[in-house]
Every structure is written in C-alpha cells, then in structure tokens.
Amino acid sequence: MIKRLWQRLFPRHVWLTFDDGPHPELTPRVLDTLRRHGIKATFFLRGDMAAASPAIVERISAEGHSIGNHTFNHLHLPELTRDEIISELEKTRALIAPHQHDWRLFRPPYGELDDKAQYVIEELGYKVHKWTVDPRDWDPESRSQRWVETALTDIVGQRRAIVVMHDVRETTAQHLDTFITRLKTQPTLFKRL
C-alpha cells in the first residue's frame, strides 16, 4: 500500500532515446508507435542518415520530438583529430539545426569520449547525453523481444532512466510497442531531453 502510494506520488521518469537514424523505413514505424502512445522522445541523428532522409527529420521535429547530434559518420571520436571532431559535429548541425528545439544535444558514437573530444564538444557548446539503460537492441544475441526484457529489468531499479535504442534496427521498430505497453503498467512519466 505504501509502495503504491509512493510510486503514484513519485513516478519513475523515463527518457526514450534513439540513435543512428533516421532510417527510411524503420524510423517512421518508431514514430507511429510513439504517436499511438502519446510519447515524445529524443532522436540522436547521424548527419549522413539525415542527409539521405530529410523528410523524416522534418517529421521527427514536426511531431515534437527532440533532435540531437550524433556526428556525421558515426566514427570513434577518440581516434579523430580536433579538426575532424569539429567537422563531424558541424556538418551534422548544419543539416539538423532547422529542426532542433535545442541544438546543444549531443551523444557520442558508442558513448566513447576521451579528454580531447570532451573538451572540443564543450568548446562547441554541446551538452553530452549518454544513457543509463542499454537493452542492446543492436546485438544479435538480444534480438527479438530479449531486448525488451533487458530494458524492463534494468529500468526497475532506477527512478530516472535514460534508455538508448536504435531506430535503424528492425527488432526495435517491431517490439517498441510491447516495450512501451509493458512499461506503462508501472507509474511512469515519459520525457524528452
């Protein structure tokens, strides 16, 4: 009884985030699912993918989702020079800036940064947003609904969970509805970064 009252008064906060898109076929399916559930999410877009699918970038923005920078080519930032890092971010910013609510959202590819990359990113005015839950929807071992179970298990112990998923994976588009439906059985507030 006390636990239920506590959960109702202080629901879990969950941020759904998607990396690596937009994908021409899968991202629209992800967007359809989010719309059905009335959820706003954050999409960290690759510049090369955004350049190939500008109408989907427009749709993401028009439907009220946040858009963040995920570099142009999804390279390991610690392996790049300062100028290469700047180029990766600035080329992507030029493509997605007209559609962003807050251009400072950034997620490094693979979540990897070294001191040099961190300094350049901060110098350019970006705020790094990583994740607290990785259901590994990208991993062949976690395909099908296995990633859903992993995500739900990892979220249970957190009052504030940032979930990373990939809108370029069939399994994500296919099972996102199941994931959200099951997550909604608990007191949860969905947010966007």
Buried (B, 14 or more C-beta within 10 A) or exposed (E): EEEEEEBEEEBBBBBBBBBBBBBEEBBBBBBBBBEEBEBBBBBBBBBBBBBEBBEBBEBBBEEEBBBBBBBBBBBBBBEBEEEBBBBBBEBBBEBBEEBBEEBBBBBBBEEEBEEBBBEBBEEBEBEBBEBBBBBBBBBEEBBEBBBBBBBBEBBEEBEEBBBBBBBBBEBBBBBBBEBBEBBEEEEBEBBBB
